[in-house]
Amino acid sequence: MLKDKVAVVTGGGRGIGRAIVLALGREGIKVLINYRGKKESALETLEELKKLGGEGEIYQADVSVEEEVEKMFNFVIEKWGKLDILVNNAGITKDNLLIRMKSEEWDQVINTNLRGVFLCTKSALKIMLKQRSGRIINISSVVGLKGNIGQANYASAKAGIIGFTKAVAREVASRGITVNAIAPGFIKTEMTDVLSEEMKKKVLDEIPLGRFGDPEDVANAVKFLVSDEASYITGIVLNVDGGLAI
Ligand SMILES: NC(=O)c1ccc[n+]([C@@H]2O[C@H](COP(=O)([O-])OP(=O)(O)OC[C@H]3O[C@@H](n4cnc5c(N)ncnc54)[C@H](OP(=O)(O)O)[C@@H]3O)[C@@H](O)[C@H]2O)c1
């Protein structure tokens, strides 16, 4: 039963994160919608969640900053007294060919996309280990599996998430906690909106199912991985990509 469980979704204010918040909300899960800068988007997501009859809060924190992350998880405990689900979804891109990539572009992407996952998971586990239950879902990417020109920083972070997922899945399995990753392909959000039409066409030609993904495609996979039906699944990478990684 998912009703009355408590979830944190990082970067839950827009894009894939918003679809995850709403999918969990529809199941009766209480959701903390984390955002970094776009409060308006987070408030819109909360409104939509409430329209569905769901319960939630918005919370500003940069996932790469340790103190902010710790305070966020303390807030969840003060508010709801437990934590059942963490979805590490927050992520950024700073694309550049490696030869031109500034060390700041490298650091920003690794800090948000990989260090952020480390910090949030560590804080969540402090709660989940005591509870002896929990579900952690890390949003990786097809780029972490295949690489991509101009994304050495992003590919490293997303591949790192896969190693992290498998290591932590082994560490916490005996305490009833599962840790899984999802590797989305090309999903229609602001992150992919910025790509040129030529680039989009090139990617589309490579997708066997012949369409880009919707945020809801990823949210459906999250919903499955947090369900009772997925209780025997841990340490996997679930591709949600229309076959792009084949
Ligand atoms: N779109 C795709 O095709 C695709 C494919 C594979 C994987 N992914 C992954 O899926 C996840 C969501 O992507 P998206 O397409 O929905 O991206 P998006 O529309 O650009 O949204 C990014 C989200 O991450 C949040 N965020 C960024 N930096 C943060 C930080 N330091 N602390 C807290 N939150 C932060 C943003 O918060 P604000 O709203 O406050 O800025 C926003 O909610 C990312 O991890 C991305 O790498 C996306």
The ligand as a Gaussian input file, in Angstrom:
#p B3LYP/6-31G(d) Opt

LIG

0 1
 N       14.961000      15.339000     -20.158000
 C       15.641000      14.280000     -20.543000
 O       15.655000      13.907000     -21.723000
 C       16.419000      13.485000     -19.550000
 C       17.009000      12.296000     -19.987000
 C       17.728000      11.518000     -19.097000
 C       17.846000      11.919000     -17.780000
 N       17.287000      13.080000     -17.372000
 C       17.452000      13.450000     -15.968000
 O       16.190000      13.597000     -15.367000
 C       16.274000      14.564000     -14.318000
 C       15.223000      15.647000     -14.530000
 O       15.471000      16.253000     -15.791000
 P       14.458000      17.270000     -16.503000
 O       14.549000      17.025000     -17.939000
 O       13.144000      17.252000     -15.810000
 O       15.228000      18.641000     -16.193000
 P       14.687000      20.146000     -16.015000
 O       13.359000      20.309000     -16.645000
 O       15.818000      20.994000     -16.438000
 O       14.507000      20.246000     -14.410000
 C       15.621000      20.127000     -13.582000
 C       15.152000      20.097000     -12.144000
 O       16.298000      19.933000     -11.295000
 C       16.266000      20.935000     -10.274000
 N       17.632000      21.263000      -9.855000
 C       18.704000      21.584000     -10.627000
 N       19.788000      21.809000      -9.859000
 C       19.392000      21.627000      -8.561000
 C       20.039000      21.716000      -7.311000
 N       21.335000      22.037000      -7.208000
 N       19.319000      21.468000      -6.184000
 C       18.007000      21.130000      -6.260000
 N       17.345000      21.030000      -7.431000
 C       18.022000      21.281000      -8.565000
 C       15.570000      22.112000     -10.920000
 O       15.082000      22.957000      -9.898000
 P       14.559000      24.484000     -10.236000
 O       13.238000      24.273000     -10.928000
 O       14.433000      25.165000      -8.943000
 O       15.586000      25.095000     -11.146000
 C       14.479000      21.388000     -11.708000
 O       13.402000      21.051000     -10.890000
 C       17.708000      15.085000     -14.353000
 O       18.490000      14.383000     -13.419000
 C       18.161000      14.764000     -15.753000
 O       19.549000      14.644000     -15.847000
 C       16.571000      13.864000     -18.227000

